[in-house]
């Protein structure tokens, strides 16, 4: 049978996770061999072991990272003040402005009142609370240190919120420029170019290929605007669903890992998240194998998910994690491999990974600050090329007209 357990050793260190055993006695003997005493034991029913599917509408909207951060932080404070979990969740639910989140918290409160554990209540909403959140809460409930686990989760969410903010901030400038460019191009093609086309037609001049291309785009925009708009909408919906498939995730990850400048940000972002999450899980008492499973489901980049799924089998055979990821040199920098190796040799993996996470987060912060200065000249070249192409396409027929007049 599959069970969830928590255990404690003589020094007060806690340990929790899932195990396949025949009975409670076998589990207790296994833990005793590792120097731990079984403190709680729960058999996982079939419905708990089944993977929970994400609802159709959950793919289009969810709860913001900021809302989850505030929920976790407030819950930690209330529990540390001595309030029961159910009452704490009820208080937060009453204060929450987000109607959807209020509904979810009310449902979790009702589940707890009915005898369900907090972790099982959270697990019903995988689009809001991921594997990392649910499993760490489950560990906290089993080991009796839920307050500490929630504090770790709050720090984790805060760091993720900061990272996301810095990356988005770096991309706002180029996004605004590109949107402005597209708007100006549409205005030129639908309003200015048609007026100039009348002059060219009256003079009966042979138009160059570049001018014909612009005229073709202008006609498409003016005569088939609705069809183009519908195509863009359905194309966006298809792309959204394609990126949820295995092939879509792999395709997106391939481009992100191989685009210069962007790949450096993607690699460091994933390494920072892995280091902080793995450190948090180990500090919470989650076994290495369970931690790697959670990480493989938490990281969004396909290549990192695949790497950690492969590492589970290797680690189970007794191979160190540093040796496993060393083979994936394209996505794991040498520094990460060396730091994990140091942690494994000294027995201080949690502390080493925490420092490594802070190092990569500082690197991401610096990259995001420099992002605008890196992207700006590239955008200027692109804009200059587009303006030059349009200008030449318009001037060439005019020169032909002047030659005919002579």
ABEGO torsion letter per residue (X at the ends): XBBBBBBBBAAGBBBBEBBBBABAAAAAAAAAAAGBBBABBBBBBAAAABBBBBBAAAAABBBBAAAAAAAAAAAAAAAAAGBBAAAAAAAAAAABABAAAAAAAAAAAAAAAAGBBAAAAAAABAAABBAAAAAAAAAAAAAGAAAAAAAAAAAAAAAAAAAAAAAAAAAAAAAAAAAAAAAAAAAAAAAAAAAAAAAAAAAGBBBBAAAAAAAAAAAAAAAAAAAAAAAAAAAAAAAAAAAABAAAAAAAAAAAAABBGAAAAAAAAAAAAAAAAAAAAAAAGBBAAAAAAAAAAABABAAAAAAAAAAAAAAAAGBBAAAAAAABAAABBAAAAAAAAAAAAAGAAAAAAAAAAAAAAAAAAAAAAAAAAAAAAAAAAAAAAAAAAAAAAAAAAAAAAAAAAX
